Amino acid sequence: MCSKDSTWGRAMTDASISVTQSVVEQFTERYLRSIGCSIERSDDRWLVSVPDDTDTEITHGRHTLIRGEGTPDDDDDRTKRLHPESAFFQQLLREAGERSPSGKLSIESESDIEIPKWIQNSAVEVQNAQFTPYYDRTAIVVLFRVGIETVSEYQQEFLRAVAVDTRSEESLPKLAETFLETTTVESESATSGAVQLTKTDVRPLLETARELLLESVQGQLDDIHREASRAADSEVEEYRQMQQQRIQELQEEHSNLSSKINELSENINTGDEDSRVQALRERKELKSEYEELDETLNELQERRDSGFPNRQREIRERHSLDVQVTPLTLTEVEYERGEIDFELIDGSIHQTVTLGYGSGIGVADTVRCSSCERELTERNPLQTISDGLECQNCTKEQ
């Protein structure tokens, strides 16, 4: 059983989720309703009424939101497109980020018992499960908007929930999933509840949640960084080849000027007075051009030999990652921790296993095979209870 207030951030169904059309619509509906707007939904559009006393940047009155992409001409003061890249949705995200609304959710011991995957995937059956709560705990769940982009090409955007115990600052990924599953758009029941945490309490927890988030997306950041680096390397190589071609062209021009200057010098030594004067004038002009070209060529060759540092820096800065992490909602979540007794049955064999457990987080203990000490997991489930808890890998090896 869950009780919750009307916080608007409950639009997601996964702890990490791309900003798809479905997510956009869930998020938009929750947010608009939370600030007092009414919505009439139809197949391809929504009619949204914004009351005069609503504190929002959205123009008061009636608006039509057209679902999905369309041409920019479709937008005006009263008609807006609603999709991940639309100006209206981006406006909502900015406004939501500035509000950072908070709410409260209580996950109680009457919630459905979660059977761990290492039991679900085994042949052993659970005859009964009894959770005994010992104490109440509090966590915060922060819904972050994560934007990852380079100035040039790559852009990704997604929403992710992070849960942190307020006392231990322990990361609670399962609680974040439970929160999002509990707070889908279809979950309409709500009760009032005031957040107990103060801003002083929240500040370090928010920073912890942010650090946990960045750790969790580091692999994704590394992948995007590698893609961006490859794009930068390709652009640097393309520039190097272009400059090498330019050097070759200048060298050819340099050689041609040198030959012309030598020819004019011969004319000066062998020609009559008028031709010598003309040749001197032309040679002077060509020498000036030759010196300028020589200077340009030397400078370009020096830049090439040093790897075109300025151009490389410009290219790599353009392909560098810009990661924007914005907290959209913060929800105080009350949950219970204690112990759970699983009564297991395997044929005629019965065994009771007692484990640490929390409402909304499931089994909190790591359980190992009594024979080989490997951890019991979804991929290495329980195989038998005939001689303690023995895993699948262990019994296969036997």
Residue pairs with C-beta under 8 A, 6 or more apart in sequence:
1 108
1 110
1 111
2 105
2 106
2 107
2 108
2 111
2 182
3 105
3 106
3 108
3 191
3 193
4 10
4 103
4 104
4 105
4 106
4 182
4 183
4 187
4 189
4 190
4 191
4 193
5 103
5 104
5 105
5 190
5 191
5 192
5 193
6 34
6 103
6 190
6 192
7 34
7 101
7 102
7 103
7 104
7 105
7 183
7 329
7 331
8 30
8 31
8 33
8 34
8 35
8 96
8 101
8 103
8 329
9 30
9 96
9 101
9 103
9 143
9 183
9 328
9 329
9 331
10 30
10 179
10 180
10 182
10 183
10 184
10 185
10 187
11 23
11 26
11 27
11 29
11 30
11 183
11 184
11 185
12 23
12 26
12 27
12 143
12 159
12 161
12 180
12 183
12 184
13 180
13 181
13 184
14 177
14 180
15 160
15 161
15 162
15 173
15 176
15 177
15 180
16 158
16 159
16 160
16 216
17 23
17 158
17 159
17 160
18 156
18 157
18 158
19 84
19 157
19 158
19 159
20 84
21 67
21 68
21 83
21 84
23 159
24 82
24 83
24 84
24 89
25 67
25 82
26 184
26 185
27 92
27 159
28 65
28 82
28 89
28 92
29 39
29 185
30 185
31 92
31 96
32 39
32 48
32 92
33 39
34 101
35 54
35 55
35 56
36 50
36 51
36 53
36 54
37 48
37 49
37 50
37 51
37 54
37 58
38 48
38 49
39 46
39 47
39 48
39 49
40 46
40 47
40 48
44 66
44 67
44 68
45 64
45 65
45 66
45 67
46 64
46 65
46 67
46 82
47 62
47 63
47 64
47 65
48 62
48 63
48 64
48 65
49 61
49 62
49 63
50 56
50 58
50 59
50 60
50 61
50 62
50 63
51 60
52 60
54 60
56 95
57 91
57 95
58 91
59 77
59 78
61 78
62 78
63 78
63 79
63 80
64 78
64 79
64 80
65 80
65 81
65 82
65 88
66 74
66 79
66 80
66 81
66 82
67 82
67 83
68 81
68 82
68 83
69 81
69 83
69 85
69 86
70 81
74 81
75 81
75 86
75 87
75 88
80 86
80 87
80 88
81 87
81 88
82 88
82 89
83 89
84 157
93 145
93 326
93 328
96 328
96 329
97 145
97 326
97 327
97 328
100 327
100 328
100 329
100 330
101 329
101 330
102 195
102 329
102 330
102 331
102 332
103 193
103 195
103 329
103 330
103 331
103 332
104 193
104 194
104 195
104 196
104 331
104 332
104 333
104 334
105 141
105 179
105 182
105 183
105 193
105 331
105 332
105 333
105 334
106 193
106 333
106 334
106 335
107 175
107 178
107 182
107 333
107 334
107 335
107 336
107 359
107 360
108 336
108 359
109 131
109 133
109 336
109 338
109 359
111 359
111 360
113 129
113 131
113 340
114 362
114 363
115 126
115 129
115 342
116 362
116 363
116 367
116 376
117 377
117 378
117 381
118 367
118 376
118 377
118 378
118 380
118 381
118 382
119 126
119 342
119 344
119 381
119 382
120 381
121 378
121 381
122 381
122 382
122 383
122 392
123 346
123 383
123 384
124 344
124 345
124 346
124 382
124 383
124 384
124 385
125 344
125 345
125 346
126 342
126 343
126 344
126 345
127 343
127 344
127 345
127 350
128 341
128 342
128 343
129 340
129 341
129 342
129 343
130 340
130 341
131 338
131 339
131 340
131 357
131 359
132 338
132 339
132 340
132 341
133 336
133 337
133 338
133 359
134 336
134 337
134 338
134 339
135 336
135 337
135 338
136 334
136 335
136 336
137 165
137 166
137 167
137 334
137 335
137 336
137 337
137 358
138 165
138 166
138 167
138 196
138 197
138 332
138 333
138 334
138 335
139 163
139 164
139 165
139 166
139 172
139 175
139 332
139 333
139 335
140 163
140 164
140 166
140 197
140 202
140 205
140 206
140 209
140 330
140 331
140 332
140 333
141 161
141 162
141 163
141 175
141 176
141 179
141 330
141 331
141 333
142 161
142 162
142 163
142 164
142 206
142 209
142 210
142 327
142 329
142 330
142 331
143 159
143 160
143 161
143 327
143 328
143 329
143 330
143 331
144 159
144 160
144 161
144 162
144 209
144 210
144 213
144 325
144 326
144 327
144 328
145 157
145 159
145 324
145 325
145 326
145 327
145 328
146 157
146 158
146 159
146 160
146 213
146 217
146 323
146 324
146 325
147 155
147 156
147 157
147 322
147 323
147 324
147 325
147 326
148 154
148 155
148 156
148 157
148 217
148 220
148 221
148 224
148 321
148 322
148 323
148 324
149 155
149 156
149 321
149 322
150 224
150 228
150 318
150 319
150 320
150 321
150 322
151 317
151 318
151 319
151 320
151 322
152 228
152 231
152 318
152 319
153 228
153 231
153 319
154 224
154 227
154 228
156 220
156 224
159 328
160 213
160 216
160 217
161 176
161 177
161 179
161 180
162 171
162 176
162 209
162 210
162 212
162 213
162 216
163 171
163 172
163 173
163 175
163 176
163 179
163 209
163 333
164 170
164 171
164 172
164 205
164 208
164 209
164 212
165 172
166 197
166 201
166 205
169 204
169 205
169 208
171 212
172 361
174 360
174 361
174 362
175 333
175 335
175 358
175 360
175 361
178 360
178 361
179 331
179 333
179 360
195 332
196 332
197 205
197 332
202 330
206 327
206 330
209 327
210 325
210 327
213 325
214 221
214 323
214 325
221 321
221 323
224 321
225 321
228 319
228 320
228 321
229 319
231 319
232 315
232 316
232 318
232 319
235 315
235 319
236 308
236 311
236 312
236 315
236 316
239 308
239 311
239 315
240 304
240 308
243 300
243 303
243 304
243 308
244 304
246 300
247 297
247 300
247 301
247 304
250 293
250 296
250 297
250 300
251 297
253 293
254 290
254 293
254 294
254 297
257 286
257 289
257 290
257 293
258 290
260 286
261 283
261 286
261 287
261 290
264 279
264 280
264 282
264 283
264 286
265 279
265 283
267 275
267 276
267 279
268 276
268 279
268 280
268 283
271 279
303 309
303 310
303 311
333 360
335 358
335 359
335 360
335 361
336 358
336 359
337 356
337 357
337 358
337 359
337 361
337 364
338 356
338 357
338 358
339 354
339 355
339 356
339 357
340 354
340 355
340 356
340 357
340 363
341 352
341 353
341 354
342 352
342 353
342 354
342 355
343 350
343 351
343 352
344 350
344 351
344 352
344 353
344 385
346 384
346 385
346 386
349 385
349 386
351 385
351 389
353 367
353 389
355 363
355 364
355 365
355 367
356 363
356 364
356 365
357 363
357 364
358 364
366 375
367 375
367 376
367 389
368 374
368 375
368 376
368 389
369 375
369 376
369 380
369 388
369 389
369 390
369 391
369 393
369 394
370 387
370 388
370 389
370 390
371 387
371 388
371 390
371 391
371 394
372 391
372 393
372 394
372 397
374 380
374 391
374 393
374 394
376 382
376 389
376 391
380 391
380 392
380 393
381 391
381 392
382 389
382 390
382 391
382 392
383 390
383 391
383 392
383 394
383 395
384 390
384 395
